[in-house]
Structures are given as C-alpha cells and as structure tokens.
C-alpha cells in the first residue's frame, strides 16, 4: 500500500472514531413515550384535518373573489369604455386609397371634404362620392374595393360599407385571403366567401354579379339568405322581388373595375405571374396550349413597363417582349397555339 | 433541504394523509427532544410543548414559505409555545447556555460564526443530539444503531432491508452529514473532541 493511501485510510479511521466517540458519549436520543406520541398524533391529526378544510374553503373563497374581481374589472372597463365612446366617438382608419380620380370626394363625418391622394386614409363614418371617374381602395391586407363613377359609399366600420348609390367591385384576393367585407344595400347585406364580384344600387334596387367564388345576400329582415355563385347575377328590386340570370365574368360590364386596377410591377417577375394577374383582373380563364409552354413561361422574366391602352393592348406588348404567342377568345386567355395569335 | 421541506408542506396543505404520517414520524420526536432539552427534567411539560407546537404548526401551515428548514420553523413555533406556557404557569424554561445557543443559531442559519470555545459535557451532549436531530431520521437512526447500540453493519442492513454495501455507504454519508452539522455547532472540532 502506498504511503499517501495509508495516510488517507488513517484519516478516515480517525474521523470515524471521533464521530463514534461523540455519539457514544451522548447516548441514545430520547423518544417520547408511546402514550404521549399517540395523544400528540391524534391532536395533530385533528388540527391538520381542520387546517386542510380551512385551506379548501380559503381556496374556494379565493376563486370566488377572483371571479368577482374579474367581473368587476370587466364592468368598470365597460363603463369607462362606454362613457368614453359616448363622449368622443373615435373614427378609425378602415381603408386606404390606391387610385382616385380628381373629381372624387371624401366627406368626413364632420362634413369636411378631404383631398385625396394615393395612400390617403379613409376613416369610419366618412362618405366617398365619385363623379366622372372612379376610385380604388385597399381594405385590410388583400381586399381591393373599386368604386365606379357616379357612386356613393359610406364607410360604416372596419369591414363594413353601405352602398348608397352606384356600383362597387370587390376582389377579396382569392380563396386563401381572409379579408372580410359586408356591403349594406337596400336589399340586404352582401358578403363574400373568397371572390370577385360587383354590386350596384340604383333606385332602391340591388344587382349582384359574381365573377369568381360565392357571395351571400342576407335580406334586410335577416330571414332570407341567397347564395350567388360564379357566373350568376341577381337583381333585387325595391319590392324585394328577386331575379337570377347568368352572366359573363368578363366583358364590358367589368371593364370599369379593371381600369381601376393597380398596374402590376412586372420588373423581374416570371411571365406566369403576369399572365395569372391579368387573367384574374379581366375575368379570363388562363390556358396554356402545352405543358412545355407553361414551363417556359415560368422561366421567362419580365423587364420594363407593360401598360397598354387596354388589357388586350398590354397583353400584345408582353407577347412582343417575350416572343410567346397569346390571345383572348371568349373569356379564355390562351398561351401558345396559332389561332388569333397576338404575335404572328 | 428546504425544497423537499416545501414539497412536504405543499402535500400537507393539499390534504395528503401519507404526508401527514411522514411529517409526524419525522418531526414529533425532534420537537419533543428540542422541548425536553429546555424543560428537563419535566418530561410531561416537554410532551405537552411538542404536542402544542406540532398542532400550532398544522394550523399555520399556510405561513410556511420554505425560506428556512422545516425543523427551524417548527422549533421557532415550539420556543414560542414554551414561552407562552412559561408566562402562564411560571415554569422555568431552561434556555441553552448562551454559547451553545449561539452555536445552535449558527446551525439554524447555516452560518459559521461565534465558535464554541469551551463546552461542558452536558452542553456537548446537547450539541451532538441537536446535530443528530438536524439530520434526516434515516441518517440519525443508523448512526445511533451503529455507534450507540453497537449493532453490526449486517444487523443494521437486516433492519433497514438493504445490502451490506448499501448500508456501509449509507453509514458513510450519515457520518459526513453528522460531521457537517456538528461542525456548524462547534467550529473548533479539534478542541471539542479533545475535551471529551
């Protein structure tokens, strides 16, 4: 055995011996007598059980107090909020202008007319009045609201407008977008479910035309609900009489809305994105003549400016730029193929 | 230590009967000894003090925050109970000698201040027994069986239902724990041991 190991063992033995001597010297620990232990046990058990009961009662009271306190806080908050709302009605920003013709007016709730510019905010309770030109606004992240000429729209609240006169077009941004909008008309409330549609009001009658998706019209009495799907139009006259008809999702009736669309910035965008955008804006179906052409459109990047006099003109410019033949036939934008080719 | 003490108190407050039994078995004898050291030779007074202290503790479980060891908290309650009994019945409570008291407080607060420089045999016995009471019962029991009752490791192993090796290991840990507790009471270990 090495010397340091012997030393360590020696130290351990000495430590154990000193503990042993101390404990032996002190003797056994005294323990309470059995009867005293039994008495103490019974008394302590009784005290503990009472304590547990009290504790449970206290917890229940705490819960009741917490609920009462929470209810009081809510009530106080509601009173403060209500009194504040009554005193100072707050106008909130509900939309922003994208395009507005020079003769479009926005009348605030105070009656003051505001000048308009792109990016200008629209507050609740204000009224938009168009004359010979239209206006386009963004509501939320993805919803585009376009107001035709000779129209009047009141912004009642976030995601709620009243169409007092004229025509509006709504592009919700597609099925994946969640921007909600309620349009109040003389015939009831119009709501969309991921769609493009337009609503017009004239002489107490309401017309709804759906280009894509589905729209729900809830009657003013809240009883009748009407669903209008893509390719359908519904007219509700002042007497509440309803007539349905089929419509085209493209053509002259929609051109005013397309004219108010924000031009797409094509710089460095793939051709497929531009084609999808222009087809959606015009209510066209997009069809590639071959799968190879679609793949080719994905690889082509656009540069410069693509803005013509009208959508067909814009399309022709893009066809010239890319060398990709394309044409529109009865609401279908065909990419590739030989008929009606915009590029020979 | 305080973490497991806090857990035990939480279980008690939640109404766990097993926790109550565990608590009573562990702390009632310790409280009794704590009281007896101050009230001796009056065994009955010590029994009463331990009983009233443990009942008072049960009633004020919600005040235990786990900031001190549970035994420290219980001893404080016991001391208060004895003081009130003393004023009611004029019984003289024998407080620790100031030096042992200082060493005890040092143990309670885990500080090594005011080392005991000279202790009498009785004070030393108090210090050893106090140190034992601050150990978990399992440690104190095996030390007592081994060094006071002089049981062999095999006999202790049979009593606690463990293997020889595991019992040896338990004894080693118990000795270390006792040494630490005792050193907290008497910082000058060498002086104390030489005075035996």
Interface residues (C-beta under 8 A of the other chain):
Chain A: X15 X16 X18 X19 X20 X21 X22 X23 X24 X25 X26 X27 X28 X29 X30 X31 X32 X33 X36 X37 X39 X40 X41 X43 X44 X45 X46 X47 X48 X50 X51 X52 X55 X56 X58
Chain B: X12 X13 X14 X15 X20 X24 X28 X29 X32 X33 X36 X43 X46 X47 X50 X51 X54 X55 X56 X58 X59 X61 X62 X121 X124 X125 X128 X129 X132 X133 X140 X143 X144 X146 X147 X148 X149 X175 X178 X179 X182 X189 X193 X196
